Amino acid sequence: MKKPSYILLSVLMLIVVACDSEDAFTPTPIDQGNLPKKVQEFLGKHFNGSEFMSAQFQTAYGVSYYDVKLKTTQIGFDVDGEWMWMITPLGLPESAQGILDSDVLKELNQKAPNSNIVRLDNRYNREIDLVMDDGKYYIEMEGDEGKVLAELAKDDELPKAMSEYIEQYAYGITRGVYVDVMPEYTYPKKLKFTMLKGDIYRYKFGLDTFVDFDKDGNWFYLQEEETAAQQIIADRLIMAVPESVLNKLKTVDQWIVPRIRKINLFNDNKDYGFNKIYGFTLDDGRFVAINSENEVLEIPYNTVRDYIDKGFNPGREYKVYAHVNTGGAFLFRYSFVITGWSSDPYLAINLTTNAQGEMRRISSGVVSTDHTRVTPLPRAVVEMLSHPIADYLDEHYPDWKAVSIDCAYSEGYGPEIPQQTINVMMSVPNNLKTAVFDYATGEFIEEYLAIQR
């Protein structure tokens, strides 16, 4: 489905908020029963208890849309029946709150318990702008861990390192459409949101073009939309990458810089040294990684195959597929899928490693609270851990069946590194039990069930 351009969508914003000229409109009244099926389904699902007042099909400045007025809400739909905006002077009705992600709505209620949503704008079914009755502005958007609630950040609230980055590399770059009567909709835009790893700042040049910064203002991820008219990465943001790294990158392809669509600055976390890895995603999906020693990283296929051979002893030819996490993650990770290792063609090993190919997470098939469906890991995989954890499991968990192992994930950086753990998930009747061990010593820490009864 093709949505209106930024310009046309902005025109609609101006029409709703600021335009009273009758010459701009050609309205045609429509009965509720004659509205498109998709519009009626939307109203029935989210506004079933709201009184219908009127509806019109309008064309303004070449843009056609349906303007539906309920007793307490006004909604605009495009010609395909997708909602574009809502005006809710008395707040978003409870029946319509399912339009927002449940986690986003929960966070909004925590941050603004005494405020009501008075306007929502749908950006291509990708983001939702929320305007509150106290004047604050939020966005429901896609973060690295799913939908998040972002809020506008003021210049004096930005970390110093982020402000310096903007001044040095991003200043003077303009993107998107500027709407004077609604400045919160303009680009560039400075946002703040929270993930499991803490606060994240995002400097947005457009819907899909942005730079992410950690809580201290250090950039770690940027991306540019494929259809960008202005090459922000190649023209300006690439200058934030050390010259030595760029020189090494150009040995792969002399003309590679204009083809870059994403850049990751990973913290490798090798022995807590946090050696940096620069990852570059190209316009054809190809990925190039360069470490702190200015070496181009090769995918550690041999290390992974050696691990699979020792842990699973497959006795047959198998295939290994690799993928790199390039969606804004802090740590560099390969995700491997191994197929053909078992007589069951649908059984796959899912293996996550660091840049060196060291195991960080593994499972060998179905992981479920239904103990009759799970696929246990071979004992040899548990015995390959850095501590005799298998011996502890033998002593305290007779007949244990490990179905997944999770190793050494950091949630912090620098001197305040949290305790590193090895989590062994085991199948038990109608549940999953996880035994947690200290990563450095192998000492047992705790256990917990997936389903608490």
N, C-alpha and C positions, 0 to 999 in steps of 0.2 A: 504494500500500500504506500503510495507516494503522498507525503505530507507537504503543506505549504512551506515555502522557503522562509528563512529568517525575516526577510523584508516583509513578506505578506503576513506572517504571524504578528510582527510588530505593528503593522497597519491595523490589525484587528484589536490589538491592545489599545491603540490610540482611539479607535472607534468607540470601544466600550467606555473608556475613561474620559476622553476629552472632546469628542466630536459630536456636535449638535446639528450639523448641516444636513438638512433634509435632502439636498441635491446629491449627497453621497450615497443614498440608500434607494433600493428598489424593492421594498418588502412585499411579500405575498403571504397572507394569512394561511395557516394550515391547521386543520383539526388534529387532535391528538392521535386519532386512529389512522391518519394518513401520513404520519411521520415514518421515516425509514424503520424497518424492523429492528435494526441494530440500536437505534435511538430508543425505541419503545422497550427493548429488552434491558437497556442500561437504566432507564427510568424505573422499570419494574423491579430491578434488582436492588438499586441503591436509594430510590426515592418512592417506594411503594406507598408510604403513608402521607406523602406530600400532595397538597391540592394543586391540580393543573390549572393554570390561568390562561396562557395563550402560547402560540408558537408562530413563527414567521420564517419564511425562506428569504434570505437577504443576499444581495450582491453589493459589495462596497469596494470601490477601487479595483474591480476585476476579481475579487475574492468572493466566492459563494459559500454560505454557511447557514445552518439552522440556529435560530435564536429562540430558546425555550424558556418560558417564565413559569416557575412554580410559585407558590405562595411566599416562600422564604428564600428561594434560590433562583438564580438565572444562570443558564448553561448554554454554551455555544458548542455546536457540533459541526464537523466538516461534512462534505458531501458524501463521504464514505460512512458516516455515522459515528466517527470517533470523537469523543469529547475533547475540546480544545481549552476551554476555560470555564470557571465557575465563579460567580459572585454570591457570597453567603453572608449578608450583613449581620445575621444573628448567630453566626457560627455554623460549622459544618454539621448537619444532622447526624445523629448517632447511626442511623441506617446507612449513611454514605461513607462512614469512616473506613469501610473495607477497601475504599479506593487507594488508601495509603497502606504501605507495608506495616505489618503489625509491630515489628520491632521499632520502626521509625515513629509510629504513632505513640508507642510507649515512651520513647525517649522525649518526644515533643511534649507529652503530658508532664514529664518530670521537669523539663526545662521551663515550660510556660504553663504551669497548672491553672493560672487565673486568666489566661488569654484565649481568644477564639480565632479560628481561621476565618478570614473575611474574603479571601480570594485564593483560587488555585489556577495555575496555568500548566498545561500538559505540553512538554517539549518532546514531540515525536515519540511518545510512549517510552521515553528514555529517562526523563527527569520530570519532577513536578515542583513548580515554584509555589511556595506558601507565603502569603502575606497575613500577618496577625493584626488584631484590632489595636494592639499597642504600638504598631508601626514596625515591629521587627519582621525580618525576612529570613526564611529558611528554604532549603532545597532538599527534596528526597532524590538522591542520586545513587549511582552504582559505585561502591567502593571496592577495594580488593577482596573484602570478605562478605560481599553482598550489599544489599541496600543500606544506606546510611543517611543520617540527618545532618546536613551541613548548615552552618550559619555564616553570615557575612562577618568578616574580621576587619576591624579598623586598622589603619596604618600604625597607630601607636601601640596596637596589641600584637603586632607581628614580631617574631624573634629577629634579633639583629642580623643574623646570618642570612635570613630570608630577604630582609629589606635590602641588604647589600647585593644579593644575587639579582634581585629585580632591577636595582639601579644600574648594575653593571651589564647585565645580559638581556633583560627584557624591557627596559625603559624605551619608550618610543614606539613599541610594537602595538598596533591596534588591530582588533579583530571584531567581527560581528556588527550588529546594528545598534546605534545609540538612540534611545528614546528619552527625550528630555523630561517628559512628564513622569517617567517611571525609571529613575536612574538605577534601581536595583536590578533591572534586566539587562544592563549594558555589560560589555566586555571591554577590557580585562576585569576579572572578578576575583577577589581574595576571599577564600573560604576556610573554615575550620571544622573538622569533624573528628570523631573518636573511633578507633578500632581496638582490637585486643591488645595491640602493642602500644596503645596510648594515643595522644592527640596527633593529628595529621593536619597540615596546612596544604591548601591547593590553590595555585594561581592559574586561573582559567583564561585562555585566550578565546575559547569557543566551546561548543558542546563537547567535542572530543579532542581538543588540544589543550594540554595543561601540564604543569610541573607540580610534583608532590614533594613536600618537605617534612622532615621529622619534627618532633616537639622542640628541638633546639634550632630549627631553621636550616638544617643541612639537606640539600636536595638529594633524592635517591631514585626518582623515577620521572620520566617525561615521555609524552607521546604527542604525535601530530596526526590529525585526521587525514585520510587518504586523499580527500578532495580539496585540501587546503589550497587556496589561491596564492598564499604567501608561504614560502618555505621557512618557517621559524627556526627549525632545528639547524638546517644547513646555513642559514644566514646569520644567526645570532647565538642560539643556545649551545651549539657545538663548541663554542669558545670556553665553556665551563669545564670541558674535558682536557686533561693535561696534554700538552703538545706531544710528549713522548708516546702516549697511548694512541693519539691520532696518527702519528707517523707509522706506528706498528699496524694500525687498522688499514692504512692505505697500501700496505704491502699485500693485503688480501685482494684489494681492488683499488686502483688509483682513483677511480671515480665513484667511490662508495658513499661519500658523505651525502650527496643529494638524495640517495636512496634510503637513508635512515628514517624510520618511522617511530621507533621507540629507543630510549636509552635507559638502562638500569644501572644504578650504582649499588652493587651488592656488598654486604659485609660477609666475607667468607667464613669467619668464625673458626678458622683453623687454629687449634690450641689456644683459643681466646685471643689470638693475635689480631683478628679483624682485618686481615689483608683485603684490600679492596679489589673487586672484580667489576670491570665495565662490560656491560652486555649491550649489544647493538642488534636490533631487529630491523631487517630490511623490508622493502616494499614487496618482495616475493615471499616473505615469511622466513627467509634464511636468518640464522642467528650466529653472531660472532662474539666470543667472549675473550677478554684480555685481562690478565691478572696484574698484580702490583709489580711484578718483575718484567712487565711488557712482553709476556708470552701469550700467544694465541692458544687458548685451551682446546684440547681435543676431547670429544666425548669419550669417557673411560669405558669403552665397550669391553676391552680385555679384562679389566678389573671386575666388571659386572659378571662376565661369563665365568671367570674363575670362582666368584662367590656362588653363583648358581650351581656350578659343577660340584663344589664342595658341600654345599648345603642341601641340595636336592638330588644329586646323583641321577640326573634324568635318564641317562642311557639311550637317548635318542636326540636327533637334531631338533633344535628349537630356534625361534626367532626372537630378536630383541628390538623393541621400538623405543625411541627416546624422545622426550619432550622437556623443554626448559621453562621454568616459571618466569614469565616476563610480564606479569600483570601488576607490578608494583610491589612485589615481595621484598623484604629486607635482606633475606639470606638466599644465597645461590643454591638452587636445588635442581637436580635432574629427576624426572619421573620416567621410570622404565616400565614397560609392559612386556612380559615374557610369555609367549604362547608356544604351544606344541611340545611342552616339556612333559605333559601327562597324556595318558591314553584318552582322557576326556578332552576333546578339542575345544570345549568352551571354558576350560579352567585356565585362568591366567594368573601369573605372579605379578603383583604390583609392588614395585621396589622404588623407593626414593633414596637418593644419595646426595652427598655434597659434591663439590667440584672435583674432588679426588676419587670419587667412586665409593666412598665409605658409606655403609648402610645407615640410613636415618629412619626409615619406616619400611615395613614389609608385611604383606599378607599373601596368601597363596590361593585365594579363591573366595568362597562365600564366608562373610562374617555376619553372624545373625544371632539374636537371642534365642532362636529356635535351634537347639543343640543337635537336632537330627539333620540339619542342612549345612552345618559349618564344614569348612575344609581346613583341618589342622595343619600347621607348619611341621615339617620334619624336625625331629629332635635335634638333628645336626645343626640346624639354623640357630637354635637357642644355645647350643654348646659353642657356637662361634662367637658369642658375645665376649666382651673383655673380662668378664668375671664369671665364676662358677655358679651362675644363676640357676642353671638346670639342676644342680645338686640341691639348692634351697627348695626349688619347686618339688623335687622328689620327696623331700623330707616333710614339707608342710602341705602339699596339695597332691595327694595320691591320685594317679590316673589323670594328671593334668593334660589338657590339650590347648596349646598356644595357637591362637588364630591370627594374631597380629602383634608386632613389636614396634614401639615408637621410641626413638633414641635422641637425646641431646638437642632439644629445641630451646633457644634463648628467647626471652621476652624483653630483655634489657641489654644495654651496652655499656662498656666502660667499666668502672670499678664496682658498679652495683649489679653484677651479673647474678641472676637468681640461681637457685640450686638446679643443677642439671640432673635429669632422671632417665632411667630406662623403664618404660612401661610395657609390661607383658600382659596382653589381654588373653584370657582363657575362657573356653566354653564350659559352662556348667548348665545343669538342667534348667531350661527356660530362662536363661540369663547369661550375662557375660561378666566375668570378674577380672579386674585389673590389679595386678601386683606391681607396686612402684618401688624401684631400687635407685639408690644414689649412683649417678653415672661414674663418679670418680672412684668410689670405694666398693660398689656392689652391695652395700648394706641395704637391707629391707627397710622401707619407710612406712608404707601403709598399703591397704587394699580397699577397694570399693566396688560396688555392683553397678552395672549400667542401669538397671531398673530397680529403684528403691521401693521396697514393699513395707 
